[in-house]
Amino acid sequence: MKIEGSIVAITGAGGGLGAAMAQRLAGQGARLALVDFRTDALDELQAALALPEGDCLARQCDVSNEEQVDLVFEEISNHFGGLDVLVNNAGITRDAMMLKFKSGQRQSRMSLEAWNAVIAVNLTGVFLCGRAAAEQMARAGNGGLIINISSVSRAGNMGQSNYSASKAGVDAMSVSWSKEFIRYGIRVNVISPGFIGTELVRSMKPEALAKMEAMIPAGRIGEPDEIAHTVQYLMKNDYVNGRNIEIDGGLRL
Ligand SMILES: NC(=O)c1ccc[n+]([C@@H]2O[C@H](COP(=O)([O-])OP(=O)(O)OC[C@H]3O[C@@H](n4cnc5c(N)ncnc54)[C@H](O)[C@@H]3O)[C@@H](O)[C@H]2O)c1
């Protein structure tokens, strides 16, 4: 797929990784639909990108809300006259241990609210946006590409039962889609980042950050642009389908 002129929708575009993807793709002539529920972050990104009005559409949307998602993807398709790529990037964490016991007494447990919140955004959100985007792509008949952002935590990580389950679900769902959607010429792939230097990670205490880096064979956390670079690769290589690419410096959970 050619990047110049391609229409790319990015959910969670206002965040660290989404904004890096937008920056890299804008620099290569892509036309962007930026989706997030934080309007301040969208405004900031749009100003930084400084793309011509017709080449950049920013829309507030909760990816876990079916009505909002269907409307936004219809609007994106109408605005640009199609949709070539969706990056399902919006995601949240609500970390907690499943159970904490001390002296035979339960101290805490992961709440159902924390479970539901993460599943709603990370799994249902990907399902809803993927379904809406694939419908627009299939209708236009020009094929397309869906990239779902999972995580190395999909293998299971302490304190992240909800997050790990959501990301493992994204992984399996993506394989199903890669088999179902290829008949419409739509490829589906997954990127699983390891620890990437978004603001949250960078604002960690230096000792904690150093401990984390010591676990990574590459000896450092990744850069957001290294994830954006993988999005670019998946756009350019039309033979990659149904695969999960781990960008983690060799870290395995
Ligand atoms: N940063 C990392 O180290 C890392 C590692 C592995 C996986 N990931 C995954 O990469 C993706 C992006 O992560 P990030 O580090 O940039 O996070 P981030 O918190 O910086 O950005 C996430 C964005 O998603 C948006 N969002 C959250 N809920 C939403 C909803 N319901 N509807 C619409 N938008 C919503 C937020 O407003 C935010 O702008 C996530 O899916 C995350 O799980 C990140």
The ligand as a MOL file (V3000), in Angstrom:
LIG
                    3D

  0  0  0     0  0            999 V3000
M  V30 BEGIN CTAB
M  V30 COUNTS 44 48 0 0 0
M  V30 BEGIN ATOM
M  V30 1 N 3.1110 2.6780 26.0820 0
M  V30 2 C 3.4370 1.4100 26.1980 0
M  V30 3 O 4.4910 1.0580 26.7460 0
M  V30 4 C 2.5110 0.3290 25.6680 0
M  V30 5 C 2.9350 -0.9980 25.7440 0
M  V30 6 C 2.1210 -1.9940 25.2290 0
M  V30 7 C 0.9000 -1.6760 24.6670 0
M  V30 8 N 0.5000 -0.3800 24.6070 0 CHG=1
M  V30 9 C -0.8020 -0.1070 24.0000 0
M  V30 10 O -0.6570 0.9310 23.0500 0
M  V30 11 C -1.8520 1.6940 22.9800 0
M  V30 12 C -1.5510 3.1630 23.1860 0
M  V30 13 O -0.9010 3.3100 24.4230 0
M  V30 14 P -0.2740 4.7060 24.9420 0
M  V30 15 O 0.9010 4.3360 25.7700 0
M  V30 16 O -0.0950 5.6390 23.8140 0 CHG=-1
M  V30 17 O -1.4460 5.1610 25.9230 0
M  V30 18 P -2.0120 6.6320 26.2200 0
M  V30 19 O -2.7660 6.5250 27.4920 0
M  V30 20 O -0.9250 7.6410 26.0960 0
M  V30 21 O -3.0280 6.8410 25.0260 0
M  V30 22 C -4.2400 6.1620 24.9060 0
M  V30 23 C -5.2450 7.0980 24.2830 0
M  V30 24 O -6.4880 6.3920 24.1830 0
M  V30 25 C -7.5190 7.2950 24.5260 0
M  V30 26 N -8.6890 6.5520 25.0060 0
M  V30 27 C -8.8120 5.8600 26.1620 0
M  V30 28 N -10.0440 5.3570 26.2780 0
M  V30 29 C -10.7190 5.7440 25.1620 0
M  V30 30 C -12.0430 5.5370 24.7070 0
M  V30 31 N -12.9370 4.8460 25.4220 0
M  V30 32 N -12.4100 6.0710 23.5180 0
M  V30 33 C -11.5160 6.7960 22.7910 0
M  V30 34 N -10.2560 7.0250 23.1830 0
M  V30 35 C -9.8620 6.5030 24.3530 0
M  V30 36 C -6.9380 8.1790 25.6180 0
M  V30 37 O -7.6580 9.3870 25.7340 0
M  V30 38 C -5.5050 8.3510 25.1320 0
M  V30 39 O -5.3600 9.5190 24.3400 0
M  V30 40 C -2.7990 1.0920 24.0360 0
M  V30 41 O -3.6870 0.1950 23.4340 0
M  V30 42 C -1.8490 0.3770 24.9750 0
M  V30 43 O -2.4830 -0.6810 25.6570 0
M  V30 44 C 1.2730 0.6310 25.0950 0
M  V30 END ATOM
M  V30 BEGIN BOND
M  V30 1 1 1 2
M  V30 2 2 2 3
M  V30 3 1 2 4
M  V30 4 1 4 5
M  V30 5 2 4 44
M  V30 6 2 5 6
M  V30 7 1 6 7
M  V30 8 2 7 8
M  V30 9 1 8 9
M  V30 10 1 8 44
M  V30 11 1 9 10
M  V30 12 1 9 42
M  V30 13 1 10 11
M  V30 14 1 11 12
M  V30 15 1 11 40
M  V30 16 1 12 13
M  V30 17 1 13 14
M  V30 18 2 14 15
M  V30 19 1 14 16
M  V30 20 1 14 17
M  V30 21 1 17 18
M  V30 22 2 18 19
M  V30 23 1 18 20
M  V30 24 1 18 21
M  V30 25 1 21 22
M  V30 26 1 22 23
M  V30 27 1 23 24
M  V30 28 1 23 38
M  V30 29 1 24 25
M  V30 30 1 25 26
M  V30 31 1 25 36
M  V30 32 1 26 27
M  V30 33 1 26 35
M  V30 34 2 27 28
M  V30 35 1 28 29
M  V30 36 1 29 30
M  V30 37 2 29 35
M  V30 38 1 30 31
M  V30 39 2 30 32
M  V30 40 1 32 33
M  V30 41 2 33 34
M  V30 42 1 34 35
M  V30 43 1 36 37
M  V30 44 1 36 38
M  V30 45 1 38 39
M  V30 46 1 40 41
M  V30 47 1 40 42
M  V30 48 1 42 43
M  V30 END BOND
M  V30 END CTAB
M  END
